[in-house]
Amino acid sequence: MRFRVRKTAHLLERLGLAMAGAACGLFVGAYVGSAIPALTTQGFLLLMMLLGVVGFYLGIDTPQLPFDDAHSQIDAAELLSSAGTLCATLTALASVAVIVLRLEPHDALTWLVLLGWIGGVAMQIIAGAKARMRA
């Protein structure tokens, strides 16, 4: 019984992270899509949300290497996961700020946000896949 409760709690946590990723993707998609006319589509919004779901589901809660002398090397999955999470959430925060404060930033910021989001969730997805392959 205790095992099932623990597994259920873990699944609920991961689903919550996936929804947070979808929300971040929605904000990034809304900002970037409103600034770059070619990306003003529902498909683009859904793609940004899907990337957020997969990235945050796989990449935030990665199994870590044991911390002992036998495993003294750098845990690449953990480093990628943390860097990807920082990149993705930072770009989402910038997107929310631009939307809420009704700013009109330079086009370079829009491209930086888009590339930062894609890079961040890509790092999360790679980290999550790498950590699960070794576990």
C-alpha positions in Angstrom: 0.0 0.0 0.0 2.7 2.4 1.0 4.6 1.8 -2.3 1.4 2.7 -4.4 0.9 5.9 -2.4 4.5 6.9 -3.0 4.3 6.1 -6.8 1.0 8.0 -7.0 2.6 11.0 -5.2 5.5 10.9 -7.6 3.2 10.8 -10.6 1.1 13.7 -9.4 4.3 15.7 -8.8 5.5 15.0 -12.4 2.1 15.9 -13.8 2.3 19.2 -11.9 5.7 19.9 -13.4 4.4 19.0 -16.9 1.6 21.5 -16.4 4.0 24.2 -15.2 6.0 23.5 -18.4 2.9 23.9 -20.5 2.1 27.2 -18.9 5.7 28.4 -19.5 5.5 27.3 -23.1 2.2 29.1 -23.5 3.7 32.4 -22.3 6.7 32.0 -24.5 4.6 31.1 -27.5 2.2 34.0 -26.9 5.0 36.6 -26.6 7.1 35.2 -29.5 4.1 34.6 -31.7 2.8 38.2 -31.2 6.2 39.6 -32.1 7.0 37.4 -35.1 4.0 37.4 -37.5 5.0 34.1 -39.2 4.7 32.3 -35.8 1.2 33.6 -34.9 -0.5 30.3 -35.2 -2.2 27.9 -32.8 0.2 25.2 -34.0 3.1 27.2 -32.8 1.5 27.7 -29.4 0.8 24.0 -29.1 4.3 23.2 -30.1 5.8 25.5 -27.4 3.4 24.0 -24.8 4.3 20.4 -25.9 8.0 21.2 -25.6 7.4 22.5 -22.1 5.3 19.5 -21.0 8.0 17.0 -22.2 10.9 19.1 -20.9 9.6 19.7 -17.5 8.2 16.2 -17.1 11.4 14.5 -18.0 14.1 17.0 -17.1 13.3 18.4 -13.7 13.1 15.2 -11.6 16.0 13.2 -12.9 17.5 10.2 -11.0 20.9 11.3 -9.6 24.1 9.3 -9.5 25.1 8.1 -6.1 27.5 10.5 -4.3 30.6 8.4 -3.4 34.2 7.9 -4.4 33.2 5.4 -7.1 31.1 8.0 -8.8 33.3 11.1 -8.5 32.7 12.4 -12.1 30.4 15.2 -12.9 26.8 14.2 -13.4 26.1 15.5 -16.9 22.4 14.8 -16.6 22.0 16.8 -13.4 24.0 19.7 -14.8 22.0 19.7 -18.1 18.8 19.5 -16.2 19.5 22.4 -13.9 20.9 24.6 -16.7 17.9 23.7 -18.9 15.4 24.5 -16.2 17.1 27.9 -15.5 17.1 28.7 -19.2 13.5 27.7 -19.8 12.1 29.4 -16.7 14.1 32.6 -17.3 12.7 32.9 -20.8 9.2 32.2 -19.6 9.6 34.9 -16.9 10.9 37.4 -19.6 7.9 36.5 -21.7 5.4 37.1 -18.9 7.1 40.4 -18.1 6.9 41.6 -21.7 3.2 40.6 -21.9 2.1 41.9 -18.5 4.0 45.2 -18.6 3.1 45.7 -22.3 6.7 46.3 -23.2 7.9 46.6 -26.8 11.4 45.1 -26.7 13.9 44.9 -29.6 13.4 42.0 -32.0 16.7 40.6 -30.8 15.1 39.8 -27.4 12.3 38.0 -29.0 14.7 35.7 -30.9 16.8 35.3 -27.7 13.7 34.2 -25.8 12.8 31.7 -28.5 16.3 30.3 -28.7 16.6 30.2 -24.9 13.3 28.4 -24.6 14.1 25.8 -27.2 17.7 25.3 -25.8 16.4 25.0 -22.2 13.8 22.4 -22.9 16.1 20.5 -25.2 18.7 20.4 -22.3 15.9 19.1 -20.0 14.8 16.4 -22.4 18.3 15.2 -23.1 19.1 15.2 -19.4 15.9 13.3 -18.6 16.6 10.7 -21.3 20.2 10.3 -20.3 19.4 9.9 -16.6 16.7 7.3 -17.3 18.9 5.3 -19.6 21.5 4.8 -16.9 19.0 4.0 -14.2 
